[in-house]
Amino acid sequence: MNKRILVRAATAAVLFAALPLSAVAVSTPTPTPSAAQAQRLTNLKSKGTAEIDRRLANLNSALGKLNASTKLTAANKATLAKQIQDEIAGLTALKAKLAADTELATARTDVASIVSDYRVYALMLPKARLVSSADRFAVAEDKLQTLHDKLAAKPLKDGANDVAEKLADMQAKITAAKTISDPLTAQLLAIQPTDYNANHATLVQYRASLKTAQDDLKAARDDAKSVIATLGR
Amino acid sequence: MPDTPSENSDTPATQPEGTPQVDPSQPVADTPPSLSPPSATVEPFQSAGGPPPPVEAPKKRGGNVVFLVLLLLIIAAATGGYYYWSQGGSLPFLGAKSTPTPSPQASNTSANPDLDTAMQAADESLGDVDSNLANADTVLGDKQGDLSE
């Protein structure tokens, strides 16, 4: 009997204690559709602004490195610098436009264009690196050609029959590397974000070409070492 | 005080027990030699006048000497081998060259300094290419966590 009374009292106490919570829940105002959209717009603009700032910081850093570089040719350096500066200007304008957006749909379009219209991480920054690498190839090819010419001018000793063969191979490898790397810079500089949108593997094929040229140059260097060893005997 | 007399002691050193007293007035030849008391152990063959028995100890000593000589030979061979190896396989007393032959690379350095310079420049530029391509690979693979790109 006493037990039943105790259970009832406990139940009543729990219900009584829960009363304020239900009252609060009921009293919380349900957001209207327009208020929810405004909140989503604010969130989207905040996220978009952060993404633009991140890209601007990276582009400015790349531009600083490019201006400090002494190994790029002047023409390539100027072209690349202009492309980076154009992206910085475009993203800065987009940041201002996004801040002024009042419609959720417009803001969505603007935020999407941060990626699709600029392709900072997928294209511009790797492209700048590959152009820089292609210029290094030109330097290495020139050095190896100089070495080849010096070796070819050396008088051949008796028993050094394979020297001519090695020198011919060295020249062939240098020429093959030049054939790949010479037009590469111009091709890389011409790639635009729209090209990347159409083909995401566009940079990969250029990277693969540079790998082939790199292997050619290493083979040419090995030929030169072999010739030097033979001549020194 | 110690029992052993010191050098400065006034006390004369006592004769050891059993030592015969020699009279200086008597001729030495007439004096029969005094012998120390016989030892308790008597060697039977000597006393019997027979030939000395074959002793084992000298044989063992010879074995040790042979072992030592062998050890020395092994050490000498190992040292010679090491020298042979360290000299690039040419012993000075076997060949005409007493000094190690300089490698072709070393001779090139002195013979063709222009080639060395050109080779070094080519190597450096290839290293530059390598490091640049490695950087390009890093940037190519880096999407900054933005999967949409």
Interface residues (C-beta under 8 A of the other chain):
Chain A: E51 R54 N58 K71 V115 R119 V120 Y121 A122 L125 P126 R129 L130 S132 S133 R136 F137 V139 A140 D142 K143 L144 T146 L147 K150 L151 K154 L203 V204 R207 L210 K211 Q214 L217 K218 R221 A224 K225 I228 A229 L231 G232 R233
Chain B: P104 Q105 S107 N108 A111 N112 D114 L115 A118 M119 A121 A122 D123 E124 S125 L126 D128 V129 D130 N132 L133 N135 A136 D137 V139 L140 D142 K143 Q144 D146 S148 E149
